[in-house]
Amino acid sequence: MSIMVLQGSGAISLSQIKGEMGGPTPIWLGQYLATNTTTDGVQNIPRSGAIGFGDFFSKQKFNAFSPKFWLRMEDLSAIAHGDTVSSWPGAANGKNATAYSVGTAGLPVVNRVADRWPFVRLGTNTSSNANGNYFDFGSQLFNFGSGPQAGFTAVVMARFCRQPGDYERVFDFGNGAGQDTMLIARRSTSTSFTLDHYAGTTAVYFTLGTLTGGWQIMALRIRPNEIAFFDGGSKFTTTNATFTMASNKLLTRNYIGRSNWADNAYANMDIREALFYEQALTDAQINTLRDYLYYKYPCAYVATSISWTSAFVAQQVTGTFPIAVSGVSPDVQYQLCSEGKNNNVNVVRGTWKLQAAKSFVCSFELFMKGSADTVWFFVGSATPGTSEAGKDGSYCVLFNVYPPAHTGIGVYLMSNGTVLKKGSYAVNGVWEPVEVIYTRGLVDTWKVNCNGSNVITYSDPNDSSTFAQIAGTQCGFGGRTGGLTGDFYIRRVNLCYSEYDMPPIMAGLVGYYTGESFSGTTWFDASGAGNHASTLGTINSTLNNTVNRLNGWDFLSGGTGASVTFPAAILPSTYTIFHLTTYNGGSNGRIFSSSGSATANWLSGHHWGRTGIAYHGDGTGWVTDQVNKYSGWILSSDQNASYRANKVDFTTNNAAGSATRIGINLYPNEQSDWACATAIVYNRTLSASEVDTVENWIIRKDATLAAPTLTVPAKF
């Protein structure tokens, strides 16, 4: 059951994802919290760093529109890696969902890797329905109600681990064949979700979306004469005049992961959160729940399930053993080395490349057996794997089986053949979950997590060298046997770029633009509001620059012929805008400005070589004096009737003004050579404390900055 399909055969950029999130009439999470819950701490809760985020989203502060069932990881009694789950609290009436096992599957278990987000795994990931496990809510009365919100809604974050081969029943609410039933299933001959809705013997079938093997957030709404499936910012509906909703009656069984009918079709799936409603939520409410899950599990939400067929090229380097592929997607297994085949090197060379210099997580599962030798994950080499791991100019994480017989695995972070850090972990002779985490910052950090534990943490002081080797280069896996023998397999490869570093949650955020959110000719709005900006001319981004970064901030730059035009929602008639900008060459006119006198003569921050000044229209005039305040980067905090620079208030005229269309380098004959690291826009006048909160978030410094110099601390 579901909301958002953000996976695919290739890596998905954050700018693309953010470009798809905004609906036509969105209500964002901060707005909901600000108007519907207690306000303590709201404006100081960051949207990134989701670990512990559930503590803020307690049911007392965020009731999620009162679901009938609400399954959350934080409600389990224990969420350590490998814990079994015998029951899952979550029904509105206090009734738990009881777990059951069929065949040899055992009870559902919790999976997590080190500091990442946990989930519950159902099923056995085999092609047989003889083994499985599921949750049973027992007999529950679903009252579909009446009035404008009569109906049913489900919102779920899940991952589906088995492709065609069997009919899988994912969620089932009802009384069996020929009776009132609602069920979500994956049919045996496709990768599509379907809704089967029975009202008595009247059946409606509706294809909802496509399973990808990666994490999906999905929403389904059923109401009289309409079925709607939500896939990110898109909504797909079907209307049927003969469609009749199932009547209100006691349902004999409510399952997650199995069928209500005699076929007992069990699902193989991972699940983080599920909400089920006795009402048809509005589009805005569903968008709010989508945001809630995104900000709670940001990196998982954008994970990309790597397709073997399109994303990897098998490359035999030495020896005679070809790389073997087996299994059914997404559990395709690549056999990198074969026991009994000595002195061979096989490589799976990724045709996918890292987004330039972004933080990332690459997760996969690794199976090793036999006497010894190595498998490695590499990044940063144009021709990877043509020599022994780590000696071809790439960074790599190398896994070496300890002799004499698979008693442990040594883990090494290497560059150019040099071991930077090493560790080890015990081996259980089964598929082991692994994560390689690269965090970009003033000092780059590498982590390797194996089977639930951190094995390596390394801080790389050679910042620019790291980016030079990683940005835009290929990734892949290799295996080597040299004099000894071993079997090495990998599967379930997922690539995840770190989420945008989001500004504090406050009502009215209508635009957020960063160096990372620029792609091609579009400056994507990372707030989710969909207010993307268009550009003309040559725009440069430090995503592809290893030197001129602003303490961890990526930024855009351009000459006098490069401009940015924001949509009409930027600026609204009442506004607060923050921007971090600088002159970047010999032409020093305006940077943030209106497009001309017809749209109001408005400027913020820069004018004819002077900085720290603002003009809010010919009817308003100068908001500040016209004296130059700073050199270099300045942080402007601009509102209708005030202007601050570098946390200092320079307002001399409180007459309010605005503009109907703004951008960068739009005002005729007053263009600049410019650079901009971020712009954040709210559709209201923030309070003094709110302005201070955003400024401190941007500059990462609590103390008031002294003029005339702004020091921009690290973003990460």
C-alpha positions as CSV (number, residue, x, y, z in Angstrom):
1,M,0.0,0.0,0.0
2,S,1.7,3.1,-0.7
3,I,2.5,6.9,-1.5
4,M,5.6,7.6,-3.4
5,V,7.6,5.7,-6.0
6,L,11.0,7.4,-6.2
7,Q,13.1,4.5,-7.3
8,G,14.1,3.5,-10.7
9,S,16.8,2.0,-12.8
10,G,19.2,4.9,-12.4
11,A,20.1,7.3,-9.7
12,I,17.5,10.0,-9.0
13,S,18.7,13.4,-8.2
14,L,17.3,15.3,-5.2
15,S,16.4,18.2,-7.5
16,Q,14.2,15.9,-9.6
17,I,12.5,14.5,-6.5
18,K,11.9,17.9,-5.0
19,G,10.5,19.0,-8.3
20,E,7.9,16.3,-8.2
21,M,6.8,16.7,-4.6
22,G,4.7,19.8,-4.7
23,G,0.9,19.5,-5.2
24,P,-1.3,22.4,-6.5
25,T,-2.6,23.2,-3.0
26,P,-0.1,21.7,-0.5
27,I,-0.3,22.1,3.2
28,W,3.3,21.6,4.5
29,L,4.1,19.9,7.7
30,G,5.4,23.1,9.4
31,Q,2.1,24.9,8.6
32,Y,0.1,22.0,10.0
33,L,2.1,21.9,13.2
34,A,2.0,25.6,13.7
35,T,-1.8,25.7,13.4
36,N,-2.9,22.4,14.9
37,T,-0.6,21.5,17.7
38,T,1.2,22.9,20.6
39,T,3.9,25.3,19.5
40,D,6.7,24.6,21.9
41,G,9.8,23.8,20.0
42,V,8.2,23.8,16.6
43,Q,10.3,26.5,15.0
44,N,13.5,24.9,16.2
45,I,12.9,21.4,14.9
46,P,15.1,20.8,11.9
47,R,13.8,18.9,8.9
48,S,17.0,16.9,8.5
49,G,18.6,14.5,10.9
50,A,15.7,12.2,11.2
51,I,17.1,10.0,14.0
52,G,15.1,10.8,17.1
53,F,12.6,12.8,15.0
54,G,9.8,10.5,16.1
55,D,10.2,11.8,19.7
56,F,9.0,15.2,18.4
57,F,6.2,13.6,16.4
58,S,4.6,12.1,19.4
59,K,0.9,11.3,19.1
60,Q,0.2,14.1,21.6
61,K,1.8,16.7,19.3
62,F,1.0,15.2,15.9
63,N,-2.1,13.1,15.8
64,A,-1.9,12.4,12.1
65,F,-5.6,13.0,11.6
66,S,-6.6,10.2,14.0
67,P,-6.0,6.9,12.1
68,K,-7.9,3.7,12.9
69,F,-4.6,1.8,12.8
70,W,-1.2,3.5,13.2
71,L,1.9,1.2,13.1
72,R,5.1,3.0,14.0
73,M,8.6,1.7,14.7
74,E,8.8,3.7,18.0
75,D,5.8,1.9,19.4
76,L,7.6,-1.5,19.3
77,S,9.0,-2.8,22.6
78,A,12.5,-3.2,21.1
79,I,13.9,-2.2,17.8
80,A,17.4,-3.6,17.9
81,H,18.7,-5.4,14.8
82,G,17.4,-9.0,14.8
83,D,14.6,-8.5,17.4
84,T,11.5,-10.6,16.7
85,V,8.2,-8.8,16.7
86,S,5.4,-10.8,18.2
87,S,2.9,-7.9,18.3
88,W,2.7,-4.3,17.0
89,P,0.7,-1.8,19.0
90,G,-1.2,0.6,16.8
91,A,-5.0,0.2,16.8
92,A,-7.0,3.2,17.9
93,N,-8.9,1.1,20.4
94,G,-5.6,-0.2,21.9
95,K,-5.7,-3.6,20.2
96,N,-2.4,-4.8,19.0
97,A,-1.6,-6.4,15.6
98,T,-0.5,-9.9,16.5
99,A,2.3,-11.6,14.4
100,Y,2.0,-15.1,13.1
101,S,4.4,-17.5,11.4
102,V,3.7,-20.0,8.7
103,G,6.0,-22.8,7.8
104,T,9.6,-22.1,8.5
105,A,9.5,-18.3,8.1
106,G,9.5,-17.5,11.8
107,L,8.1,-14.2,13.3
108,P,8.8,-10.9,11.6
109,V,12.1,-9.4,12.6
110,V,13.5,-5.9,13.0
111,N,16.3,-4.9,10.6
112,R,18.6,-1.9,11.0
113,V,22.2,-1.1,10.2
114,A,24.1,1.0,12.7
115,D,22.7,4.5,12.9
116,R,20.2,4.2,10.0
117,W,16.5,3.8,10.2
118,P,15.0,0.5,11.3
119,F,12.2,-1.5,9.7
120,V,10.2,-4.7,10.2
121,R,10.7,-7.5,7.6
122,L,7.9,-9.8,6.6
123,G,8.2,-13.0,4.6
124,T,11.2,-15.1,3.6
125,N,12.2,-13.6,0.3
126,T,11.7,-16.8,-1.5
127,S,9.3,-17.7,-4.4
128,S,7.3,-20.1,-2.2
129,N,4.0,-19.3,-0.4
130,A,4.5,-22.3,1.9
131,N,6.5,-20.0,4.2
132,G,5.5,-16.6,5.5
133,N,4.6,-14.4,8.3
134,Y,2.0,-11.6,8.8
135,F,0.2,-9.3,11.2
136,D,-3.4,-9.9,12.2
137,F,-5.6,-7.1,13.7
138,G,-8.5,-9.5,14.2
139,S,-12.1,-8.5,13.9
140,Q,-12.4,-4.7,13.6
141,L,-15.4,-2.6,12.6
142,F,-14.5,-0.2,9.8
143,N,-17.1,2.5,9.8
144,F,-16.8,4.3,6.5
145,G,-19.0,7.1,7.8
146,S,-20.9,9.7,5.9
147,G,-20.6,13.3,4.8
148,P,-17.8,14.9,2.8
149,Q,-15.0,12.7,4.1
150,A,-16.8,9.3,4.0
151,G,-14.5,6.6,2.8
152,F,-11.1,4.8,3.5
153,T,-7.5,6.0,3.3
154,A,-4.2,4.2,3.7
155,V,-0.7,5.8,3.9
156,V,2.3,3.5,4.0
157,M,6.1,3.5,3.8
158,A,7.3,0.1,2.6
159,R,9.6,-1.9,0.4
160,F,8.6,-5.0,-1.5
161,C,11.3,-7.7,-1.8
162,R,10.0,-10.2,-4.3
163,Q,9.2,-9.8,-7.9
164,P,6.8,-11.9,-10.1
165,G,6.4,-15.6,-9.4
166,D,3.5,-15.6,-7.0
167,Y,0.4,-13.6,-6.3
168,E,1.1,-11.5,-3.2
169,R,-1.5,-10.2,-0.9
170,V,-0.1,-7.1,0.8
171,F,-3.0,-5.6,2.8
172,D,-6.4,-7.3,3.2
173,F,-9.4,-5.9,5.0
174,G,-12.6,-8.0,4.7
175,N,-14.6,-11.2,4.8
176,G,-13.3,-13.3,2.0
177,A,-14.3,-14.0,-1.6
178,G,-17.6,-12.7,-2.7
179,Q,-18.1,-10.5,0.3
180,D,-17.2,-7.0,1.3
181,T,-13.4,-6.8,1.0
182,M,-10.7,-4.3,0.2
183,L,-7.3,-5.7,-0.6
184,I,-4.0,-4.5,-2.1
185,A,-2.1,-7.1,-4.0
186,R,0.7,-7.7,-6.5
187,R,-0.4,-10.0,-9.2
188,S,1.8,-12.9,-10.2
189,T,2.5,-11.8,-13.7
190,S,3.4,-8.2,-13.2
191,T,5.2,-5.8,-10.9
192,S,2.0,-3.7,-10.5
193,F,0.0,-3.0,-7.4
194,T,-3.7,-3.6,-7.8
195,L,-6.7,-2.7,-5.7
196,D,-9.4,-5.3,-5.6
197,H,-12.6,-3.8,-4.0
198,Y,-15.6,-6.0,-3.4
199,A,-19.0,-4.7,-2.4
200,G,-20.9,-8.0,-2.1
201,T,-20.2,-9.7,-5.4
202,T,-19.5,-6.4,-7.3
203,A,-15.8,-6.1,-7.9
204,V,-13.7,-3.2,-9.1
205,Y,-10.0,-3.7,-10.1
206,F,-7.6,-0.8,-10.3
207,T,-3.9,-0.7,-11.1
208,L,-2.3,1.6,-8.5
209,G,1.4,1.7,-9.3
210,T,4.6,-0.2,-9.9
211,L,6.8,-2.0,-7.4
212,T,10.5,-1.1,-7.7
213,G,12.3,-3.1,-5.0
214,G,13.2,0.2,-3.2
215,W,11.5,2.1,-0.5
216,Q,8.1,3.6,-1.6
217,I,5.7,5.9,0.1
218,M,2.2,5.4,-1.1
219,A,-1.4,6.6,-0.4
220,L,-4.7,5.1,-1.4
221,R,-8.1,6.8,-0.9
222,I,-11.4,5.2,-1.6
223,R,-14.7,7.2,-1.5
224,P,-18.0,7.0,-3.2
225,N,-17.5,6.9,-7.0
226,E,-13.7,7.6,-6.7
227,I,-10.5,5.6,-6.2
228,A,-7.3,7.7,-5.9
229,F,-3.7,6.6,-5.7
230,F,-1.0,9.1,-4.7
231,D,2.5,8.8,-6.1
232,G,4.5,11.7,-4.8
233,G,3.1,15.0,-6.0
234,S,1.0,13.2,-8.6
235,K,-2.5,11.8,-8.1
236,F,-4.1,9.1,-10.2
237,T,-7.9,8.7,-10.0
238,T,-10.6,6.5,-11.5
239,T,-14.2,7.4,-11.4
240,N,-16.9,4.7,-11.9
241,A,-20.6,5.6,-11.8
242,T,-21.4,2.0,-10.9
243,F,-18.8,1.8,-8.2
244,T,-20.3,1.2,-4.7
245,M,-18.4,1.2,-1.5
246,A,-18.4,-1.8,0.7
247,S,-21.0,-1.5,3.4
248,N,-20.1,-0.8,7.0
249,K,-19.8,-4.2,8.7
250,L,-17.6,-6.2,11.0
251,L,-14.7,-7.5,9.1
252,T,-13.6,-11.0,10.1
253,R,-9.9,-10.5,9.5
254,N,-7.6,-7.5,8.9
255,Y,-4.2,-8.6,7.7
256,I,-0.9,-7.1,6.7
257,G,1.1,-9.5,4.7
258,R,-1.4,-12.2,3.9
259,S,-4.6,-13.0,2.2
260,N,-8.2,-13.2,3.6
261,W,-9.0,-15.9,1.1
262,A,-8.0,-19.6,0.9
263,D,-4.9,-19.0,-1.3
264,N,-2.9,-17.6,1.7
265,A,-0.8,-15.4,-0.5
266,Y,1.9,-14.0,1.8
267,A,3.8,-10.8,1.0
268,N,7.6,-10.4,1.3
269,M,7.9,-6.8,2.3
270,D,9.7,-4.4,4.7
271,I,7.6,-1.8,6.5
272,R,8.4,1.3,8.5
273,E,5.1,3.0,9.1
274,A,1.4,2.4,8.1
275,L,-1.7,4.5,8.8
276,F,-5.3,3.4,8.0
277,Y,-8.3,5.6,8.2
278,E,-12.1,5.3,8.4
279,Q,-12.4,8.5,6.4
280,A,-11.3,9.8,3.0
281,L,-8.5,12.3,3.8
282,T,-8.2,15.4,1.7
283,D,-5.3,15.9,-0.8
284,A,-3.8,18.4,1.6
285,Q,-3.9,15.9,4.6
286,I,-2.3,13.2,2.5
287,N,0.5,15.6,1.4
288,T,1.1,16.4,5.1
289,L,1.4,12.8,5.9
290,R,3.8,12.3,3.0
291,D,5.9,15.1,4.3
292,Y,5.8,13.6,7.8
293,L,7.2,10.3,6.5
294,Y,9.8,12.1,4.3
295,Y,11.2,14.2,7.1
296,K,11.1,11.3,9.5
297,Y,13.0,9.0,7.2
298,P,14.7,11.4,4.7
299,C,17.5,9.3,3.2
300,A,15.5,6.1,3.0
301,Y,12.8,7.9,1.1
302,V,15.1,8.7,-1.8
303,A,17.0,5.4,-2.0
304,T,17.4,4.2,-5.6
305,S,17.1,0.5,-6.3
306,I,20.0,-0.2,-8.7
307,S,19.0,-2.2,-11.8
308,W,21.6,-4.8,-12.7
309,T,20.7,-4.9,-16.3
310,S,21.0,-1.1,-16.9
311,A,23.4,0.0,-14.2
312,F,26.2,-2.5,-14.2
313,V,28.6,-4.0,-16.8
314,A,30.3,-7.3,-15.9
315,Q,34.0,-7.1,-16.6
316,Q,36.3,-10.2,-16.3
317,V,39.8,-9.0,-15.6
318,T,41.8,-12.2,-15.2
319,G,41.1,-15.9,-14.9
320,T,38.5,-17.9,-16.7
321,F,35.4,-17.7,-14.5
322,P,32.6,-15.4,-15.9
323,I,30.5,-13.4,-13.5
324,A,27.3,-15.4,-12.9
325,V,23.9,-13.8,-12.3
326,S,21.1,-15.7,-10.5
327,G,17.9,-14.9,-8.6
328,V,14.8,-12.9,-9.3
329,S,14.9,-9.1,-9.2
330,P,15.3,-7.3,-6.8
331,D,17.2,-10.3,-5.3
332,V,19.4,-10.8,-8.2
333,Q,22.8,-12.1,-7.0
334,Y,26.1,-11.3,-8.7
335,Q,28.7,-14.0,-8.0
336,L,32.0,-12.2,-8.1
337,C,34.3,-15.1,-7.5
338,S,33.9,-18.9,-7.5
339,E,35.3,-21.4,-5.0
340,G,37.8,-23.5,-6.8
341,K,38.7,-20.8,-9.3
342,N,42.1,-19.4,-8.2
343,N,43.8,-16.3,-9.3
344,N,40.9,-14.6,-11.0
345,V,39.5,-11.0,-10.7
346,N,36.0,-10.2,-11.7
347,V,34.4,-6.7,-11.5
348,V,30.9,-5.4,-11.7
349,R,31.6,-1.9,-13.1
350,G,28.9,0.5,-12.4
351,T,27.6,2.6,-15.4
352,W,25.9,4.7,-12.7
353,K,27.9,7.6,-11.4
354,L,27.8,9.5,-8.1
355,Q,26.1,12.8,-8.3
356,A,29.0,15.3,-8.3
357,A,30.5,15.5,-4.8
358,K,27.3,14.7,-2.9
359,S,27.1,12.9,0.4
360,F,25.8,9.4,-0.2
361,V,24.9,6.0,1.3
362,C,25.4,2.8,-0.7
363,S,23.8,-0.2,0.9
364,F,24.1,-3.8,-0.2
365,E,24.1,-7.3,1.1
366,L,27.2,-9.5,0.9
367,F,27.6,-13.2,1.1
368,M,31.1,-14.7,1.5
369,K,32.2,-18.3,2.0
370,G,35.3,-20.4,1.4
371,S,38.9,-20.1,2.4
372,A,39.7,-16.5,1.8
373,D,40.2,-13.4,-0.3
374,T,38.5,-10.3,-1.2
375,V,35.6,-8.4,-2.5
376,W,35.5,-4.6,-2.8
377,F,33.2,-1.6,-3.4
378,F,34.9,1.2,-5.2
379,V,34.2,4.8,-6.1
380,G,36.1,7.5,-7.9
381,S,37.9,5.7,-10.7
382,A,37.3,6.3,-14.4
383,T,38.5,2.7,-15.2
384,P,37.8,0.8,-12.0
385,G,38.8,-2.7,-11.2
386,T,41.6,-3.1,-13.7
387,S,44.1,-3.8,-11.0
388,E,44.0,-4.9,-7.4
389,A,41.6,-3.0,-5.2
390,G,42.6,0.5,-4.1
391,K,45.6,0.7,-6.5
392,D,43.8,2.2,-9.5
393,G,43.3,5.7,-8.1
394,S,39.9,5.0,-6.5
395,Y,38.7,5.0,-3.0
396,C,37.5,1.6,-2.1
397,V,36.1,-0.4,0.8
398,L,37.7,-3.8,0.8
399,F,36.3,-6.9,2.5
400,N,38.8,-9.7,3.1
401,V,37.8,-13.1,4.5
402,Y,40.0,-14.3,7.3
403,P,41.6,-17.7,6.9
404,P,41.4,-20.5,7.7
405,A,37.7,-20.9,7.1
406,H,35.5,-17.8,7.2
407,T,35.9,-16.9,10.8
408,G,35.7,-13.2,10.2
409,I,36.0,-10.4,7.7
410,G,38.6,-7.6,7.7
411,V,37.3,-4.3,6.4
412,Y,39.7,-1.7,4.9
413,L,39.1,1.8,3.6
414,M,41.8,2.4,1.0
415,S,43.0,5.0,-1.5
416,N,45.7,4.5,-4.1
417,G,46.7,1.3,-2.4
418,T,47.1,3.0,1.0
419,V,45.0,1.7,3.9
420,L,43.4,4.7,5.6
421,K,41.5,2.8,8.2
422,K,40.7,-0.8,9.0
423,G,38.3,-2.8,11.1
424,S,36.7,-6.2,11.3
425,Y,33.5,-8.0,12.1
426,A,32.3,-11.6,12.8
427,V,30.7,-13.5,10.0
428,N,27.6,-15.7,10.3
429,G,27.7,-17.4,7.0
430,V,24.5,-15.7,5.8
431,W,23.7,-12.5,3.8
432,E,25.2,-9.6,5.7
433,P,23.8,-6.0,5.4
434,V,26.5,-3.4,4.6
435,E,26.4,0.3,4.3
436,V,29.1,2.6,3.0
437,I,28.4,6.2,4.1
438,Y,30.2,9.2,2.7
439,T,29.4,12.6,4.3
440,R,30.7,15.7,2.6
441,G,31.8,18.6,4.8
442,L,34.8,20.7,5.7
443,V,36.3,17.3,6.7
444,D,34.9,14.4,4.7
445,T,33.8,11.4,6.7
446,W,33.6,7.8,5.7
447,K,31.7,5.1,7.7
448,V,31.3,1.4,7.0
449,N,28.5,-0.4,8.9
450,C,28.4,-4.2,8.7
451,N,25.6,-6.4,10.1
452,G,24.3,-3.8,12.5
453,S,27.6,-2.4,13.8
454,N,29.9,0.4,12.8
455,V,33.2,-1.1,11.7
456,I,35.1,2.0,10.3
457,T,34.8,5.7,10.8
458,Y,37.4,7.8,9.1
459,S,37.7,11.6,8.8
460,D,39.6,12.6,5.7
461,P,41.5,15.8,6.1
462,N,42.4,16.0,2.4
463,D,39.1,17.6,1.4
464,S,39.7,18.8,-2.2
465,S,41.6,15.7,-3.1
466,T,38.6,13.5,-2.1
467,F,36.2,15.5,-4.2
468,A,38.6,15.4,-7.2
469,Q,38.5,11.6,-7.1
470,I,34.8,11.1,-6.4
471,A,32.8,13.8,-8.2
472,G,31.0,12.4,-11.2
473,T,32.9,9.2,-11.3
474,Q,31.9,5.5,-11.5
475,C,31.1,3.0,-8.8
476,G,31.1,-0.7,-8.7
477,F,32.1,-4.0,-7.1
478,G,35.0,-6.3,-7.6
479,G,36.0,-9.8,-6.4
480,R,39.4,-11.4,-6.4
481,T,40.8,-14.8,-5.5
482,G,44.6,-15.1,-5.5
483,G,46.1,-18.4,-4.5
484,L,43.2,-19.1,-2.2
485,T,39.5,-19.8,-3.0
486,G,36.3,-18.2,-2.0
487,D,32.7,-17.5,-3.1
488,F,31.6,-13.9,-3.1
489,Y,28.0,-12.7,-3.9
490,I,26.3,-9.3,-3.7
491,R,22.6,-8.3,-4.0
492,R,20.2,-5.5,-3.2
493,V,22.3,-2.6,-4.1
494,N,20.8,0.8,-3.2
495,L,22.2,4.2,-3.7
496,C,20.9,7.1,-1.5
497,Y,22.0,10.7,-1.7
498,S,21.7,12.6,1.6
499,E,18.6,14.8,1.9
500,Y,18.6,18.5,1.6
501,D,19.8,20.3,4.7
502,M,16.4,21.9,5.3
503,P,15.7,25.1,7.2
504,P,13.7,25.2,10.4
505,I,10.1,24.2,10.3
506,M,7.9,27.3,10.3
507,A,4.7,28.2,8.7
508,G,4.8,29.9,5.3
509,L,7.9,28.4,3.7
510,V,7.3,28.9,-0.1
511,G,10.8,28.7,-1.5
512,Y,14.2,27.2,-0.7
513,Y,17.0,27.2,-3.2
514,T,20.5,25.8,-2.7
515,G,23.6,25.1,-4.8
516,E,22.5,21.4,-4.8
517,S,19.0,22.1,-6.1
518,F,20.2,23.5,-9.4
519,S,20.0,21.2,-12.4
520,G,20.4,22.2,-16.1
521,T,18.5,25.4,-16.6
522,T,16.2,25.1,-13.5
523,W,16.8,26.1,-10.0
524,F,14.6,23.7,-8.1
525,D,12.6,24.7,-5.1
526,A,13.7,22.4,-2.3
527,S,10.9,23.4,0.0
528,G,8.5,21.1,-1.8
529,A,6.2,24.0,-2.7
530,G,7.0,23.6,-6.4
531,N,8.1,27.3,-7.0
532,H,11.0,26.4,-9.3
533,A,13.0,29.2,-10.9
534,S,14.1,29.4,-14.5
535,T,17.6,30.6,-15.6
536,L,19.2,32.2,-18.7
537,G,22.8,32.3,-19.7
538,T,25.7,30.2,-18.2
539,I,25.1,29.3,-14.5
540,N,28.0,27.6,-12.7
541,S,27.6,25.4,-9.7
542,T,30.3,24.4,-7.2
543,L,28.9,20.9,-7.3
544,N,31.5,20.4,-10.0
545,N,34.1,22.6,-8.3
546,T,36.6,21.1,-5.8
547,V,38.0,24.3,-4.5
548,N,35.7,27.3,-4.3
549,R,33.2,26.0,-1.9
550,L,31.8,28.2,0.9
551,N,32.6,26.2,4.0
552,G,30.4,23.2,2.9
553,W,27.8,25.3,1.0
554,D,27.5,24.7,-2.7
555,F,26.7,27.9,-4.5
556,L,25.7,29.1,-8.0
557,S,27.5,31.9,-9.9
558,G,27.2,33.7,-13.1
559,G,28.3,36.7,-15.1
560,T,26.3,39.7,-16.3
561,G,24.6,37.6,-18.9
562,A,23.4,34.9,-16.4
563,S,20.1,35.5,-14.7
564,V,17.5,33.8,-12.5
565,T,13.8,34.4,-12.6
566,F,11.7,33.3,-9.7
567,P,7.9,32.5,-10.1
568,A,5.3,35.0,-9.0
569,A,5.0,33.3,-5.6
570,I,8.4,34.7,-4.9
571,L,7.9,37.5,-3.7
572,P,4.4,37.4,-2.2
573,S,2.9,40.7,-1.1
574,T,4.0,40.0,2.5
575,Y,7.3,38.3,2.7
576,T,10.5,37.4,4.5
577,I,13.5,36.5,2.2
578,F,16.9,35.4,3.3
579,H,19.8,35.2,0.8
580,L,23.5,34.5,1.0
581,T,25.2,36.4,-1.8
582,T,28.4,38.1,-3.0
583,Y,29.8,40.1,-5.9
584,N,32.0,37.7,-7.9
585,G,33.8,39.8,-10.5
586,G,34.3,43.3,-11.9
587,S,30.6,44.1,-12.7
588,N,28.9,45.2,-9.5
589,G,25.3,46.3,-10.0
590,R,22.4,44.6,-8.4
591,I,22.0,40.9,-7.5
592,F,18.6,40.2,-6.0
593,S,16.3,42.7,-7.8
594,S,12.9,43.2,-9.4
595,S,12.8,42.8,-13.2
596,G,12.2,46.5,-13.9
597,S,10.2,49.5,-12.8
598,A,7.0,48.0,-14.2
599,T,7.2,45.4,-11.4
600,A,8.3,47.9,-8.8
601,N,11.9,49.1,-8.5
602,W,13.0,46.7,-5.8
603,L,16.5,45.5,-4.7
604,S,18.0,43.7,-1.8
605,G,21.6,43.4,-0.6
606,H,23.7,44.9,-3.4
607,H,23.7,48.0,-5.6
608,W,26.5,49.6,-7.6
609,G,29.3,48.2,-5.5
610,R,27.6,48.8,-2.2
611,T,26.4,46.0,0.1
612,G,24.0,45.7,3.0
613,I,21.4,48.0,1.5
614,A,17.8,47.7,0.3
615,Y,15.2,49.7,-1.8
616,H,11.6,48.6,-1.8
617,G,10.0,50.5,-4.6
618,D,9.7,54.0,-5.9
619,G,6.7,54.6,-3.6
620,T,8.7,53.4,-0.6
621,G,12.3,54.4,-1.4
622,W,15.4,53.4,0.4
623,V,14.8,51.1,3.5
624,T,18.4,51.6,4.5
625,D,21.1,54.3,4.1
626,Q,23.3,53.9,1.0
627,V,26.6,53.3,2.7
628,N,28.6,50.2,1.8
629,K,28.6,47.8,4.8
630,Y,30.6,44.7,4.0
631,S,32.9,43.0,1.5
632,G,32.6,39.4,0.4
633,W,29.7,37.2,1.3
634,I,26.7,38.8,3.1
635,L,23.6,37.3,4.6
636,S,20.5,39.5,3.9
637,S,17.3,39.2,5.9
638,D,14.7,41.3,4.0
639,Q,11.1,42.0,4.9
640,N,8.5,44.4,3.6
641,A,9.4,47.1,6.0
642,S,12.9,46.2,7.2
643,Y,16.3,45.0,6.2
644,R,19.1,43.2,8.1
645,A,22.6,42.2,6.9
646,N,24.9,39.8,8.8
647,K,22.4,39.9,11.7
648,V,22.6,43.7,12.0
649,D,19.4,45.8,11.5
650,F,20.1,48.6,9.0
651,T,16.5,49.8,8.6
652,T,16.0,53.6,8.5
653,N,12.6,53.7,6.7
654,N,9.8,51.4,7.9
655,A,7.5,52.1,4.9
656,A,6.4,48.7,3.5
657,G,7.0,47.7,-0.1
658,S,7.3,44.6,-2.3
659,A,7.7,43.5,-6.0
660,T,5.6,41.4,-8.2
661,R,8.5,39.5,-9.9
662,I,12.1,39.2,-8.6
663,G,15.2,37.3,-9.6
664,I,19.0,37.7,-10.0
665,N,20.4,40.0,-12.6
666,L,17.0,41.0,-14.0
667,Y,17.1,44.8,-13.7
668,P,18.1,46.4,-17.1
669,N,21.7,47.8,-17.3
670,E,22.5,47.0,-13.6
671,Q,23.7,43.4,-13.8
672,S,26.5,41.9,-11.8
673,D,29.0,39.1,-11.7
674,W,27.4,37.3,-8.8
675,A,27.3,34.2,-6.6
676,C,24.5,32.9,-4.4
677,A,24.7,30.1,-1.9
678,T,21.0,30.0,-0.8
679,A,17.7,31.8,-0.8
680,I,14.8,31.1,1.6
681,V,11.4,32.7,1.2
682,Y,8.4,32.8,3.6
683,N,5.0,34.2,2.6
684,R,4.6,36.2,5.8
685,T,6.5,38.6,8.1
686,L,8.5,36.4,10.5
687,S,8.8,37.5,14.0
688,A,12.2,38.8,15.3
689,S,12.9,35.5,17.1
690,E,11.9,33.5,13.9
691,V,14.3,35.7,11.8
692,D,17.0,35.0,14.4
693,T,16.3,31.3,14.2
694,V,16.7,31.1,10.4
695,E,19.8,33.4,10.4
696,N,21.5,31.2,13.1
697,W,20.6,28.1,11.0
698,I,22.3,29.6,8.0
699,I,25.4,30.8,9.7
700,R,25.5,28.0,12.3
701,K,26.5,30.4,15.1
702,D,24.4,31.4,18.0
703,A,26.3,34.5,19.1
704,T,25.4,37.8,17.5
705,L,27.9,38.5,14.7
706,A,29.9,41.7,14.9
707,A,30.1,43.9,11.8
708,P,31.8,44.2,9.4
709,T,32.7,40.5,8.8
710,L,30.4,37.5,8.4
711,T,32.1,34.2,9.0
712,V,30.1,31.3,7.5
713,P,30.7,28.1,9.5
714,A,30.4,24.7,8.0
715,K,27.1,23.6,6.6
716,F,27.4,20.0,7.7
